[in-house]
Amino acid sequence: MTTPAHQRHHRIIVLGAGFSAPAGVPLSVNLFAEVRRRAETRFGSDNIIEAELARYCEYVERTTGNTAAAESFDYEEFLGFLDVEFTLGFRGSKQDTEEGNGAQVVIKELIGEIIVECTPRSPSAIPQMYKSFASSLCEDDWVLTLNYDTLLEGALQAVGKPYRLFPNRFTEVYPVFGYGKLAEANNEIVVLKLHGSVDWFDRGPYEEAREAVRAVGGEEPHACPHFRPDNPFDLVPLLEGPQMPDDPMRTLYRMQKTGAYFQQAYVPQPPFILPPSSAKAFYASTLKPLWWGIGRAGLWNLGMAIVGYSVPTHDGHVLQALYNLTQNYAHHGNDFAIGEVKRTPLRIVNLARTWEELRRFRLAYRFVDLDRAELWLNGMSEEAVGMLFRRSGT
């Protein structure tokens, strides 16, 4: 049943790593430590990640005079160092793949493997707080998640809430004029995965290889075999229905059986994720439709929340977007209403139980008027969900 327009909340909810952490999904610093451990177990102590890390530590020491020990380095800056090299083509013809140089590909493959293993997938395994969160979402809610995992999608499926992973559903598109006819109002929740997902894969390299093989009389390429018609992993297009032919996300596919994929001895292609680096924005062009217009959002929304986001230094592009969202949301004040629905204060869920954690939290969110916001600083929980979706004045 569709909610009348004058009773809709039009909420924006931003999710960071702290949203998924209670379910067992590792935070980024622990994630990279596990990536290194698995790389050593699988490839030995002189693997490609350790070789690149040694080269990075030498670079830091010789350019700054500071010693960057392999056990106390800034992993976002290390990955940013690799991203700059790859994106700008420092290695010339020695670039390894379209997904990145050797170490980057292995890192993204292992990130996908670890997160898929750690994310509860069956409805019975998903903690109740996430099902409560999913049940509380309404049509016209937009969830902007920075997480790679599929926990939210699993919770939405468990409670029977329809959703889509792209901004607009069209009934018709008019490529010549650059616009489409939007579908009538429906009961979908919009989930935008701004940094990609462990179950997303880019079909573009396969299509290029197929064209090259066909040009010489072949049939199917060996590259990206998971996109062959006989693949066992059930890939479906991420975009549904009519979409613009030049949409950069048109080659992204969603894999249904990631568990089986990452259990293979050889993973032919890493998932489409923006690496946790200081230069991840280099890779964001494919996901530009998810970010389009984000700087103007928040002005007319009646609810906004930020859950588990620590505002890390390597996410400058996210901070810029979050700053615009929160400033827009604060423009009309907490007394703003549309019809019968009154705007709720900005709500923030985070983990800040000690004085030092609280100090860091306030510094990170210095751009927000925290005195006018509603805070829950005990982390993600059933109580946090209750606070997030409480009606104004109750």
N, C-alpha and C positions, 0 to 999 in steps of 0.2 A: 504494500500500500504506500502510495506517495504522500509525503508530508506536505500540507499546504505551504505555499511560498512564504506567507507572513509568519510561519512558525519555525522556519528553518534557522539553524545556528550559523551555517557557513563558517565553520571553524577551520583554523590552520593549526596543525600539531606537528612540531619538529621533533624527530627522534634522533638521539645520539647513542653511542655505545652503551651508556648506562641503562638504557631501556632493556637491552638483551642480556646484560651481564648476569642477572639473577637466574637466568635459564641455563647458564653454563657456557655461553658464547664468550670467548676470551677477549679482553680488552687489547688494544693494539700493541702495547709494550709487551704483554705476555704472549701475544700472537706471534710477534717476530722472534721472540726467544724460542718458541716451539718450532717455527720455520727453520731456524738454525739447527736445532737439535735433530729434526727429521732429515735435513739435508746431510748432516754428518753421518747419521745412521745409514742412510741410503747410498751416499756417494763417497763417504770417507771424509777425514778431517781436512783434506786439501781440495775440497769441492769448490765449485765456481763462485758460490756466495762468499766463502771465506777469502778467496783470492781477491775478489773485488773489494771486500771490506778492508783487507790489508792495504790495497792500493789507495782506498779512500783515506785511511788513517795516515798514510804517508803524505798524501796531499794536504790534509789538515795541518799536520805538523810542520810541513815545509812552507806553507803559505801563511800560517798564523803564529807559528812558534809554539802552539799548544799541543800537548801530547794527547792523541785520541786513542786510548786503549780500546782494544776490540771488545772489552766487557763493559765499557762505560761511555759509549758513543751515542750520539743523537741519531737514532735509526731513521727518523723522518728526513734529516739532512743527508744521510747516507743514500737513501732511496732517491731523494731529490737530485743528488749528484749524478746518479745513474740516469735519471730521467732527462736531465739537461743534455748529457752526452748523446743519448739516443735521439731525442727529439730534434736536436740541431745537427745530428749526423756527424759528430766528431770523428767517428771511426770510418766514415766514408763507405766504401763498398764492403767493408767487413761487418756492417750491421747484420745481425743474425736473422731476425724475423720481423714481420710487421707488428708483432705484439710487444717487441722489446728485445734487447740483447739477452744473452744466455741467462745471466743471473736474474734479470727481471722476470723472464718467463718462468723459471723455476720457482721464484718467490710467489708469483701469482697462482701457479698451480698448487703449491703447498698451502697457501692461504685458503684456496677453495676447498682443498681436501680437509683441512683442519676444521673449518667452519661448518662444512656439511656434516662431519662426524659429530661435532659438539651441539648442533642445533636439534632440539627435539622435534620430530616430524609427525609421529602418530598423534591423533587427538588426545589419547589418554596420557601421553608423555608431556604434553604442553602444560605448564603450570597454570592454575586457574586464574591467576591475575591477568594473564594475557588473553584468556578467553573473555574475562570481564571487560578488559579494555576494548577488545574487538566488538563485543556485544553493545558497548556504550557508544560506538561510532554511529553516526547517522549519515544518510544521504547528503550530499553536498559538503561533507567533511573532506578536507584535503590533508593527507599525511605526507609530510616531506621527511623521508628517512635518509640518514647518512650511513646506514648500516648495510653490509653486504649479505647478511643472513636472510633466511626466509621464514623467520619466526612469526612475523606479523601475518604473512600470507597464510601460514598454517593455522593460526588462530582464527582468522576470518573464515577459512574453509570449515574449521571445526564448528563454528557457531552458525554457519550458513549465511554469512553476509557477502553479497556480491561486491566485487571490486574490479577496478582496472588499473593497469600499470603505465598508463599514458594519459596525457592531459585531456584530449578531446576525442569524443566519439562522434563521427560524422555519418550522415545518411547519404550524402553526395559530396563530391569534391570537384572543384573547377580549377584545374592546374593552370590554365592560361591566365586566369584572373588572380590566382594565389589565395583562394579562400575556399571554405567548404561550408555546407549546411549542417549545423549542429543537430544531433539527435535530440528528440524531446526529452524533458526532464525524466530521469530514471532513478532507481534506488541504489546506484553504485557509489561506493566509497572510492576516492581517488588516492592511490598510493604511488608516490613518485620517488623512485630510488635514485637519488641524485649522484651517488658514487658507483652505480652499477650493482650487480648482484652475482652471487656464486652460481646461480643457475642460468645466467645469460651468456650466450655465445654468439660471436659475430660470423655470419654466413658469408660475408664479403670475400675473405681469402679463398673460400671454397669455390665461389662463383668465378673468381678470376682464374683459378687453377683449371676449372672445368672448361672455360673458354679457350685457355691455352692448349689443353689436351685435345679438344675438338678441332682446333685449328690444324692439328697434325694427324687427324683421323682417329683419335682415341675416343673412349666412351666416358669413363668416370676417373677422376684424378685420385691418386693415393693420398694427397693432402686432405686434412680435415675429414677423415672417414666417417665421423659421427654425423655428417650431413648427407651421407649417401642414402638413397631410398631404403636400403635394407638395414639401417642402423637400429640398434635395440634400445635407444635412450629416449625416444619419444620427444623430439623437438618440435615446437610449434611457434609460429611467428609471435613476437611480443605485441606488435600492433594488430588490432582487430578491425575488421570492416574497412570501408573506404578510407584511404589516407593519401596525403600528398605524395606523388612519386619521387620527390626530391627530399623527403623527410630523412635525415641522417640516421634515424633509428630503424629504418625499414629493413636493414639486414640483420637486426638483432633477433635472436630466437631464444625461447625459454625451454630449458631442458626439464623433463618430468622425472627422469631417473638419474639424478646426480649421484646418489649413493653408489650405484653400479659403475658409473663413469669414473669416479675418483678411486675406486677400488682396483682399477686396471694397473698392471705393471707399468704401462706406458700411457700417459695422457697426451693425446695429440695436439691439444690446444688449451690454453688457460682460459678461465672464465673472463667475461668482460667486466672488469672492475677497475676503478681508478686507484692506483696503488697508494698506500698510506704514506705519502711523501710530501715534501715541501713544494713540489712542483706538479702536483696531480692535475692542476688546471690545464696543463699542456694537453691532456688526453680528453678534455671535457667536450670537445666539439661535437662528437657523436650524440652526447646527451644534452645538447643545447636546448632542444624543445622542452626539456624538463625544467630548465632554469629561466626560460623566456618569460619576461614580465614579472619575475619574482620581486624586483625592486619596487613595483607599484602595488603589490599585494598587501593586505592587512588593513587598508584604510576603511573598508566597508564590512569587514568581518566582525562577527559578534562573539567570537571566542578565539583565543590563541593560547597555546601552551608549548613549552620546551621541556623535553624529557631526556634526562641523562646525557646532556651535551656539555662537555667540559671546556669548550672554546680553546682547543689546542692551537699552538702557535703556527703549525704547518697548514692550518685551514683558513688562510687569510681570505679566500674567496667566499667561504661560508660565513665568516664574521661580517664581511661586507653585506652579504645578503640578509643575514640575521639583523644587522643594524637597521637596514631599510625596513624590514618587516616590523620590528618592534617600534620604530619611530612612527611609521604609518599607523600602527595600531593605537599608539598613545595619542594620536592627533585629536580625536573626538572626545577622549576621556572616558571614564568608566560609566558615565550616565547615558551614553549613547544607546539608542534602541531603534529597532525596525519592527513596526507592528507591535505584536505582543511580546517580542523577545528582546530582553535587555542585554547589553554587552556585559560579559564577565570580565573581571580583571585578568591581566596577563598572569598565567599560572606556570610555575617552574618547579619541576621535580629534579632534584640532584642529590648527591651524597656529600654532606658536609657536617660531620658530627663533632669534629674537634675544632678548637679555636683556629688552628692553622688551616684546616680545610675550609672553614668559614671565611677566613681572610682571603684565601685563594679564590674562592667562589665569588666574593664581592669584587675582587679586582677583575676577574674575568668578565663579570656582568656589570662593569662600571657604566656602560652605556644605557642601562635600564634603570628606571626609577623603582628600585626594589621596595620602597616604602608603599608604593601603590600596587605592587604585585602580590599575589598569593604564593607562598613558598611552602614546599614540602622537601625537607633536607635530610630525610632518612632513606633515600633511595627508592627504587621502583618496588611497589607492593600493592596489595589490595587497597590499603588505606590511601595510597597515592592515586590509584584509579578513581576512588571515590571523590577525592579532592578535585581531580582534573575535570570530572564531568558533573560536579555539583552545580545546580542552577544558581544564578545570582540571587543573593539575599537569603539563601538557605544554609 
